[in-house]
Amino acid sequence: MPALRIGIVGAGSAVFSLRIVSDLIKAGAFSGSEVVLMDIDDERLKSVKTLAERLVSELGVNMKFKETKNLDETIKGSDFVINTALVGGHAYLEKVRRIGEKHGYYRGIEAQEFNMVSDYYTMTNFNQLDYFVHIARKVVELSPNAWLLQAANPVFEGTTLITRMVPEVNVVGFCHGYHGVDHIAETLGLEKEKIEWQVAGFNHAIWLNKFLYDGKDGYPLIEKWRDEHSSEWKPRTPFDDYVSPMAFEMLRIYGMMPIGDTVRNSSWRYHRDLETKKKWYGEPWGGADSELGWKWYQESLQKIVELEKLIAKLVQETPPLVKVFTKDGLKKIVGEGAPEEIVEGIAQIIDPDRMSGEQHVPFMMAITGVKPERLVINIPNNGTIKEIPDDVVVEIPAIVDKEGIHPEKIDPPLTPMVIRAYLYPRMTRMELAVRAYMERNIDYIKEILYRDPRTKSDEQVESVLGEILALPENERMRKHYGI
Ligand code: NAD
């Protein structure tokens, strides 16, 4: 069992931190390890550390946690560095979205065809891409053998950029979107053990190229469910779009089921306004990326952060012998009135009998030789998907073991419509965003906007970009592009 040093950058992240930290504790494989939690937000950092330390003591695990605001200290001597930071936070993204809307871009200029995910900013969140490159260079300088696990978005652009600008670094991008396969299987009432599947594409653009049930083609089962049940379908949350009308529309056009966030990333026709989104992504929200769906998500994140802080405070006041990290223990300390579904969510994260479903810790276990794993990861294509250049990062299944990463053969191949009508245009946008950064050429960013169906004039592009660039948060971006 290896004792490791693991640095988590952005450890206060509402989405990831507690899941990764509790996976590390629960994995039972890393006794004696040290986890360095790094964030710029003191309060979030303290809450995560308090919760982690209590979980460790309740589960009797030998693991140390350290908090820091210093990136070098996080990286130096680490075997793994996980980046989950969101520079500028959601508040910055909302500011940029509002400016976009003011200039005629519904849901902001980053809400693009085949890329509607609302915190996936490839053009205007320069600070995020810049931080990715900075971290990768630091890893090469301070811990050249470490693995950099890229969780923060944009994963497709970011991981591709890192591999091109810092080719010496061992980097892998992660996303949990492939769990969409499980959601489809669950909806169809299928037994998980009888399914054989593959997904392939880019991050947030993956397709179910293989779906066998009991050794036979499973696609007819999906189509049967669509024909018999889809009229009664209602989403349970804004993200519940796995078998939405949009998913089946994409199946009709591209010939394969879109998986995970891919469903969100349809073309502009399905995102024009709230009514259109509701038609394709279901009522009442119209999907995760509508004004209603994203508000729901932001409010949930806020509640998670607040509840984590509250639990951390209560934990400190609770005597060490009282077990907090059981469902009842948690309920007892937070008392009545705390949002039921969030308490339930946190209880599931810390449940000692289950892992979170994030792949970071299974990857660490696999690559250090504890246990080989089949994972869906983001790595340079290098021939895995024919017709995609080698230096573009693809999201594909791979066996990971102590010898390294072994991508599966993508068989059957993706349909020509997926490759040529979906992945190619998505790749073109990635190229423009990545090359803009690499060549310090803002014209490539403008080019993305000139091709946007919402753009009516060159002046519109100049004025929206001008206003975003003038934000105080974008000083480095202005310098980078010589503005
Ligand atoms: P969040 O704002 O709740 O958390 C981000 C954390 O980063 C905050 O604690 C913040 O203080 C910290 N931070 C900001 N600047 C920093 C810096 N310079 N150094 C260190 N820490 C810094 O955001 P979130 O909703 O948890 O999302 C975090 C990232 O994860 C986003 O990029 C999001 O798009 C991405 N994400 C990825 C997946 C995936 O599966 N890959 C899924 C969901 C979200």
Residues whose N, C-alpha, C, O or C-beta is under 5 A from the ligand:
A	BS01	NAD	V9 G10 G12 S13 A14 V15 F16 M38 D39 I40 D41 R44 T84 A85 L86 V87 G88 G89 H90 D119 A151 A152 N153 F174 C175 H176
